[in-house]
Amino acid sequence: MRRGPLALMALACAGCGGHGPARPGRDGGTATLLMATAPPSLDPSLANSTEGAEALWVTNLPLLTYRHAEGEAGTQLIPALAQGLPAVSADGRTYMLVLRRGLRYSDGRPVRASDFTRAIERAIRLGSGYTSFFTTTIAGSAAFAARQARAISGIRTDDTSGRIVIHLVHPYGAFANLLAFPAAAPLPPGTPLRALPQAPPAGVGPYTLADIVPGHGFTLRRNRGFAGLHLPGIPTGHLTTVKVHVVANPAAETEEVLQNRADVLDASDAVAPGLLAQVRDKRGRFALTPEQETMYFFMDTRSRPFDSLAARQAVEYAVDRRALQRLASGFLTPSCYFVPPAVPGHAVAPCPYGLRPDLSRARRLLRASGRAGASVTVWGRATSPFAEFARYYAGVLASIGLKPTLRLLTDSVYYPTIGSAGTHAQTGYAEWVQDFPDPSDFYALLDARSIQPRNNLNLSRVDDPTIQRALLSLEAQTTVDARAWAALERHTAQQAYLVVIGQRSLPKFFSDRIDFRTAIISPVFLEDVSSWQLTDAAR
């Protein structure tokens, strides 16, 4: 779902305090986490947002997960509910795992191997944002999704031995990462085939979900029975309770943490620009964390005016990425390539559209395309700095000869709206935070197989034979062919399918009550509440 500008991090972190070794401390206490955006869902089958994944990482463990560490170490897959990493057949098409013995859900029921099958089938039936990952890789899942089969033929489980065998349609080198999705976490028998927004299914993890008020907040409570499972590498948590509140006003959200009235500003949120100087001054409480997230404007390649390559390239030449960097208060490294610098396969070639905007060339291209004067609806998130991005972008489109209308939506409904085929979204702002650290994850947004009527990932609706052929080859490889991915990146940029803005850094910002040195920002899931401890003074 969603990490890399190291220069910004180094600048901001000078004197901010680093990561020391974890120190033993008394467990217990309550912390408050503020989010600008409510998770669209906390149901593990449906929660494909950063905010939802942050919570489910510690409440609904899948077969595999990632190390609880910052930086590159935090991208390493480790066993969670499985005894070990999967055994993979020589042809790369069969994965075998064994469930750990003695596992129990937070409600006390035992975990069985067949519960994994239930999770995958439920995610597909409910139209999860993860659906295309499963239906394009697991044998029989596409037929199940089309209701041509009553079960997924490619998954075989044995509840007695805990054995889970998964057959793939074709080799997919990054498949193990899919087993770490929240939607792949086993689900108890009897879990309904409907969304459960206020009472999500029980899971295995150091915390449980409670007091969910959609759009407003929820609570994470420590699962006292989890420590007895003794899962290597999985923290049991320190705090008794984490209260999560949604505060849509960035200034109010930042001020609450700045004044120690709340404990954590969610790492996916923006620091209010007017308070940034004060926040940066909080040594030992603030740092910037590099994120493998790409920010971009999508353009629907199947409708006017963006069905024309010349029109799309006109937009590329017109956008000033440095202006967007200023709107992001410096929390952005400009780029025109989709795969972030820290991910293998990122293109290091100069941007084909240059660093400075060329409005004259943009206008000529648009006139040549025959699309000048076309009406365009520009979609954007209503929160800062994304609203400012959308306003700037609409202004750019107007300056080259298009007729934009701006539509800003609250974050809670933004992606469901633009991801619905019925919206016919022409263009607008989006970002992609990695689901897993591999270029194939980013290219899911340019894969024709990802186009869906709901929860659509491929917002530009790209169906490029060059990309599809490359993906079939590159995704099958067990190691990343960085040169081949970089060549694909250059092709994608030349075709102007996306107006890439760049990659941003995220704020790590805590109150005085939280031990900053032991708190972890995961490169995959962001906030790691299981690492939070109260300082000695707060206790």
N, C-alpha and C positions, 0 to 999 in steps of 0.2 A: 504494500500500500504505500509504502512510501519508504543520498544524504551527503556536500563536499567542499565549500570554499574555505580553504585553510588559511589564506591570508587574512581574511576578516577575523577568523577565530584568534589568530596570533595577536592581532592588533587589540582586540577587545579583552583578551585574557591577561594581558601584561599586568602582573600584580594582583590578579583576581583570586589567587589561591588555587592549588591543584588538587589532584586526587592522591591522597595518601592511602595506606593500607586500611582495610576495614578494621574498626576498633570495636571490641566488645562493649556492649552497653546494655542497660536494663531495658527489656522489652516493655511495650505498652504505650498508651497514650493515643491521642487523636490528632490528625492533621486535616487541613482543609485544602482541597485542590480546586482552582477556578478554571473553567473552560469557557471560551467565547462561543463555542458551538456545541450544542447538545448532540450526542451520538444519535444518528437516525434510528439506530436499533442497538440493543444490547443482547438480542437473541443471537447466539453464536452462528446460526445458519445464515444470518442476514447482516451481521455487523461488519461491513467492509469499509468502515471509516477509521481514520487514525484514532479518534477519540474512543470508539468502541473497542478497537483492538488493544488499546492500552489497558482497558479494564479486563478484557477476556484473557489477556496474556497471563494473568494471575488468578483467574477463576475457572477457566475451562482449558486445561492443558491437553494438547493433541499428543499423537504418538511421538513426535519430535518437536523440539523447540530450539531457541537460540541461547547461547551463553549469556548470563546476566553480567555484561561488561560493556564498557564504552569502546568506541573506535572499532578497528578491524576485528578485534577479539570478539566483539558482540555480534559479528556476522557468522560465527561458527555454529553449525548445527550440532545439537547434542540430543541424546535420547531423553524423552520425557516419560510418557506412559509405556513406551516400548523398552525392551531390555537393552537394545543396542541400535546402532544405525542399520538401515536395511541392507540385506544381502541382495545383490543385483546379479541377474543372469548374464552370461557372456554376451548375449545379443542385446542387452539393455532393455528388454521388454517385460521382465518379471522382477518384482520387488517382494521380498519376504521379510516380515518382522514378527516378533513374538511379544505379546503383551506381558508386562510385569505381573507377578502374582500378588494377590492380596490387595489390589487397588479397590478403593471405594469412593463413590461420589460423595459430595458434601452432605447429601441427605441419608447417607449410610448404606445405600444399595451397592452391591458389587458391580465392578466394571467387567464386561465380557467382550471378547473379540468381535462378536457380531454387532456390538454397539457402534463400531467404526463404520460398518456398512450403513447402519441407520443414519449416521451423520451425513455421509455423502449423498444418500438418496434424498434426505430431507432438504439439504441445501439446493439440490437440483429441482426438486418439486416446488420449493418456495421462490425460485428465481433469484437466487443469491447472486451478488456481484462476482462470486467465485465460480459460478456455474460453468462458464466457458473454459476455465482451467481444467475442470474435471471432465467435461464432455468431449474435449479435444484430446485428452490423454488416456483416460481409463477405458479399456475395452468394454463395450456394451452400455456405457453411460449415455451415449447419444441416443441409442434406441430407447433407453429408459426415459430420457427427457422428452422424447417424442411420443411417449406412451405406447410404444410398440413392443415393450417388454415390461414384465411386472417386477423385475429385479435387475441389478447390474451384473451381467455375466462375468465381468472381469475381476470381481472381488470374491474371494473364497475365504471363509473364516472357520475356525474350530474353537468353540468355547471351552472345550476340555483342556487343550494344550495351549490356548491363547495365540495360536498361529494365525497370521493374516497374510494372504498372498494376493498381490495385485498385478493383473496383466494389463499392459499398455497397448494402445493401438499401434504405436510406433515408438522407437527409443526417444526419450526426452531427458536430457542430461540434468535438468534442474528439477526433476520430479520430486526428489526428496524434500525440497523446499515447500512443495504443495502440502506435504503431510504436516507442516508446522502451521498451516492456516487455522484460525479459530473455527472455521466451518468444518474442519476435519477432526475436531475434538469429539470423541465418542459421546453418545447421548443415551440416557437411560431408556429402557423399554417403556412403551406407552407415551413417549414424547409426541404430542399432537403435530399433525401436518398442517399447522397454521402458525402464523407469527405470534410470538409470546412477548409483547413489548414490556409488560410490567412484571411478569413472572417467568424469566428465562429458564430453560432447563438446567438442572443441577449439573455441575462439572466437578473435576478434580483440580484443586489448586489451593494455594495458601490463603486465598480470600474467597468470600462469597458475595454475591450481589443482593442488595436489600433496598427497600424504600425508594424504588424507582418511580420518579414522576417525569414522564416523557416531556422533553423540552425544558426541564428545570433542574434536574439533578438526580443523584443516586448515592448510595453508600456502599463502601467495601468494608466488610467485616472479616476479621481474621478467622480462618477455619482451623479451629483447635485440633481437629482430628488429622490434619494434613501432615504434621510433623512426624507422626507415627508411621507414615508410609516410607520415610527415609529414601527419597528420590535423590540420587547423586546429582549435584550441580544445580538443584532447584531450591532457591532460598525459601525458608518457611515464613519470612516476613517478621517485622519488628513491631509495627504499630498495631494496636487493637482495632482501630477504626480509621477509615479515610472517608471524609465527607466531600462529595463532589457537587459544586454549585455552578450553574450556568450564568455567566455575567456577560451579556452581549456587548456592553459598552467597554471598549478597550481602555479608556481612561480610568473608569471605575475599577476595572479588573486589575490594572497595573497599580493603581493607588492603594488598593486593599493589601496587596503583597508588600508594596513599598513601605507601608506603615505598620506591617506585621499584624494586620487584622485578618489576613489569610496567609496560608503557608507556601503555596506553590502556584505560579502562573504556568498553565499548561504549555509545554514546549512547542506545540503546534500553533500557538497564538502569537500575535504581534504585540510588542511593547508599544504603548501609546507614544507617538512621536514627541509630544510635548513633555513627556516625563523621562525620555530616554537618557538625557544627561544625568538626572538624579539616579536612575537605575544603574548606569555604567559606573557611577561613583561608589556603589555598594560593594566594596571589596570583600571577597569571601562569600558573596551572596549571588553574584552574577557572572556569567561567562557566555560566550557564543559557542554553540555546538554545530559542527558541520553536518549537513543533512543531505542524503541522496534523494532530493526532491527536485523535480523539474517543473518550472512554472511556464505556462505557454498560453497562447490564444489558439483555439481550434477554428477551423474553417470547413464547413460542410462541402466536400468536393463533389457532391452529387446534385447541388442546386446552385442557381445563379446567386451571386456573381462568381462564386469560388469554384465552379466547375471548370474555370479557365485557369491554366497554369500561369499565364501572363498576369491575370488579376491577382492571383495569390502571391506571385513574386513582386508585384507592385506594392503589396502590403508589407512584405519583408523589407524592401528598400526604404519604406517610409517610417518604420518604427525605430525610435531611438532608445535602445536598451539602457543607455546610461541615464536617460531621463527616468526610466522605470526604476533604476537602481536608487536614484534620489528619492523617489516616492516611497521606496521600501526602507528609507532611513539607513541605507548602507547594508542592510541584511540581504544582499543579493549580489551574486557575481554574474555579470552579463555573459551570455553564450547564445549561439544559434544552433547548437547540437543537443539532441534530445537526451542521450545517455550521459549522466553526470561524470565529471572528471575522475571521481574516485572509483568508478565502476569500470572493469576491464571492457574494452571495446569503444571507449569514448574517442571521438575523432579529435585530433590535435591540429588539424589543418585550419588555416585562417577561415573566418566566416565568409561565405561566398557573397554576402550582401554588404560587407564592410562594417566598420564600427560606427561610422557617422551616417545619418539618414541622407538619402538622395531623393528629395521630393520631386525634382524635375524628371528624373528617370522613372519614378513611381507613377507620375501622372501620364507620361508617354506610354508606359506599359499598359496602364488601365485603359487608355483610349484605344490602343491597338487591340485590346481584348474584346472590345465592343460591349464592355460591362459598365462603362462610365454612366453615372446617374442612377444606378440600381439602388433600390431601397434595401437596407440591411438592418436587422434587429441584433443588437449587441447585448449579450447576457453577461451579468456579473454578480459577484457576491456583494452584499450590502455592507460588510464589515471592512474596516481599514486594515491594510492598504489596498485591498482588492477592489473596493469601490473606486478608489483613485486610479487604479490600473485600467478599469473598464471605461472610466470617463476619458482618460488620456487616449485610449485606443479608439473610442468613438470619435474623438477629435481628429485623430490621424486619418481615419477613414473619410471623414468629411473633407479634410484638407486635400485629398488626392482625387476627389470627385464622386464619392459615394454618398448616399443619403441615410445616415445611421439613426436608429431609434434605440435609446438605452433602456434596458430592463434590469433593475437590481432586485435580487431576491434575498430573503433571509437565508443564512447558512443551512438551517435545518431542512429546507425544501429545495435548495439550489441544485444539487446533483441529481436527486430523483426527477426534477423537472427537466433539466437539459438532457438527461439520459433517457428520457421517454421519447419514443418515435413520434408520438402524437404532438409533441411540442414543435417539431421541425426547426430545432435550433440551428441558425445559420452560422453564427460565430460568437465567441465569447471567451471569458477567462476560464482556465482550469489549471490544476496542478496534479502531479502524480508523485506520490510518495511510495517508494519501493515496497512491494510485498516481500521481496527477497532480493538479495544483492547479486543480480545477474542481469545482463542486458536483455535477455529474453523477456524479463518481467516488464521492462519499459516498452518493448515492442508489442506487447499485448494491446497497446493503445493504437497500433498501426496494423494490426492483424485483422484481416477480413473476417476471420472466424469469431472475433470478439464483438461484432455488430449484433446487438440484441434489441428487441422491442422495448425492454425495460432494463434499467441499470446498464445502459450501453457504455462500454469503455472506449470504443473507437468513435469518438465524437465527430471526427472529421470524415467518418465513413470511408476510409481509405481501402481500396481493393486494388493493390498494385501487384502484378505478376512477379516483378523483380523481388519485391519484399517477400511474397509468399514462397517463392522458390528458395530464397536465402534462409528463411525461417525453418523450412523443412530440413535443410542441411545442417544449419548451425545449432538448432535446438537438440538435435540427436547426439551431439558431441558431448562427451563426458568432461572435457576441459574447454574453457572459453578460448575461441580463436579470435584474439583481440584485433588482428589485422583485418580479418574478414568482416567483423562487426563494424569496425571503423569505416570500411569501404561502404557498407550499407548505410551508415550514418551520413556519409557525404552524398549518397544518392537521395536519401530522404530530404536532406536540406535543400538540394537542388530542385526537388519537386515541390518544395514549399507547402508540405501538407500541414505543418504546424508552424506558427510564429513563436519559436522558443524565446522566452525572455531570459532565462538563466536559472541558476540554482541558488538557493538561499541558505543562510545559517539560522539556527533557531536559538531562542533565549533559554538559558538555564538560569532560572531566577527563583530564589527561595527566600523565605523569611528567616529571621535569626533563630527560630525555633528548630529548624531542620539542619542536621549535620551535612553541610555542603560537600565535605570531602568524601563521604561514603555514598552519597546519592548518585544514582546512575541514570544517564540518558542513553537508552538503547538505540543503536543505529537502525534498528528495525521497527521497534515498537514505541520508541520515545520514552515517556515517563515510566520508570520502574518503581512502583510504589513499594515493592517488597524490599527495596534497598533503603528506604527512608527510615531514619532514626531521629528521635528528638535529641537535641543537644543536652548537655548536663544541666545547663541553666533552666531549660524548658521542663526538665523532669522535676 
